[in-house]
Amino acid sequence: MLTMWWTTSASAESQAPVLVETDAAAIVAQQHEIRQAAQQRSGRYKDMAGADRERLLQAQERVLGRLDGRSSTTELPRNDQVALFNDLEEISALVNKAEDDRMVCERSRPIGSNRPVSVCKTVAQRREERERALESRGSRDARCVGGCRENSTPGWN
């Protein structure tokens, strides 16, 4: 439904290209169509929860603000392009009721490098990584069950 315009890989594991739409006017026109239908509560928006509708409208405000006076998304600074992509992904997830499939991108500098890179992952992938990190951290803090080794601190592995 929503037009994609990002050129970076879809995730850290996949190097598949994403469809590109850099025409700011096309994105703005599409957002106005979605906004009108959402405000009229028609079509796919008639059963949308109020909180989701509010999130949708707020994300659209950010998108429209970033694209105001621009003819192309490439006119934006790189960090604003990433923020725009994230807002468009949030809108898409809300419209399609697919929050776990929403792509979230971050610009970061890998350790030992000054060159920033975009890392994009779905909400589900980010949640999995967070849960794995919590699980691995939790096992290090576990108390001894049934006794500890002689040379260790009492009560700890």
N, C-alpha and C positions, 0 to 999 in steps of 0.2 A: 504494500500500500504506500508506504513512505519512500521517497526517493533517497537513495544512498549517494554520498558524495566522497567518501573517504577512500584514500588510495593506499593506506598502509595495510599490512596483513591483518586479518580478522582476529587472530590470536597468536600467542607466542609459539604454539605448536604448528600452526598452519600458515603457509605463505601464499594462500590463494588470494588473488586480487578481488577487490570489492568494486562494484559498479560505481562510476564516478558521475556526480552531478554537481557542478560548480556554479551553475547559473542561480544567482541569489534570487532573481525575480521568480523563477520557477518554484523554488523552495517557499518563498513568501506567499505566492498564490496558493500553493497546496496547503500551507498552514491556515490561510484565511478560509479555505473550504472546510477544513477540519473544524476550525473554531466555530463557524456558522452552524454546522450540523450539531456540534457538541452543545452549543448554547440553546439551540432549538430542541435538544433532546430527541433528535430524529435518527432513523436508521440504526446503525450499530451503537449509537450513543444513548439510545432511549433508556437502557437499563444500567448505564454506567453509574457507579457509586459517586456520591457527592465529593468525597475526598479525592477520588481518582480524577474527577472532572476538574477539581481545583488544581491538582498537580499538573494536569494537561495544560490548563490555561497559563499557569506560572511558567512552565517550560517553554510554551509558545511565546510568552512575553520576552523571555531571555533570547530566544532565537530571532524574533523580529527586531529586538534591540541591537543585537550583534550585526544583523544584515542591513540595518537602516543605512541608506545612502551607498550601499555597495552593489556592484554589478556581478561580482564573483566572490565565492567563498575564499579564493586564493588571495584576495586582498587583505584578509585578516592575518594578524600575527599567528604564528604556529600554535601558541597556547590557546588562543581564542578559537582556532579551528578545532582543536581537541575538545574544548568546552562545547562548541556548537555541535560537534558529532555526538557527544554524550547527551545533550538535550534532545537531539533528533532521535536518538536511540530510546530515550525515556518516553518520548511521545509515541513512537512506534510500539513499544512494549505496552503502553496503556491502551492504545487503540486496538491492538491485536490480542490483548490479555495474555501476554507472554513475558512476564517479568523475568523468569529464569533465563530466557533467551536474549535478554537485553545485553548489548555489548557496552562495556565501559572501558575507556582508554585513559591512560595516564602517560604523561611525559616525564621521564626520569633519566638520570645519568647513572649508567652502570658503574660499579666500583672500578676504579682505575681508569675511568674515561671522562673526558670533558664534553663528549658529544652526546646530547640527549637523544633518546629513542622513544618511540611510542610502543607501549605494551597494551594490547587489547585482549580482554577476556570477558566471557559472559558472566552474568551475576552468579549462575550456578557454579562455574569454575572458581570464581573468587571465594564463594562460600565453602566449597570443598577444600581449597587450600587453607583457608582459615581454620576449618575444623581439624584438618590433619596437623596443623601447627599446634593447635590447642591440645590435641591428643598426645603428640610427642612431648610437649612440655609437661603435661600432667604426669606422664610415666616417670619422669626424672624426680618429681617431688613426692613420689609415693612412699609411705611409711612401710617398714618391714612388717610382713604378716607372718607370724610364726618364728621370729628371731632374725637377727642380722649377723653378718660375718663378724668375727672376733675383732678385727682391726678397724671397724667402722664406727661411726658415731652411734651411740645407742638410739634405737628407734628409727634409724634411717638406712636406706640401701647404700 
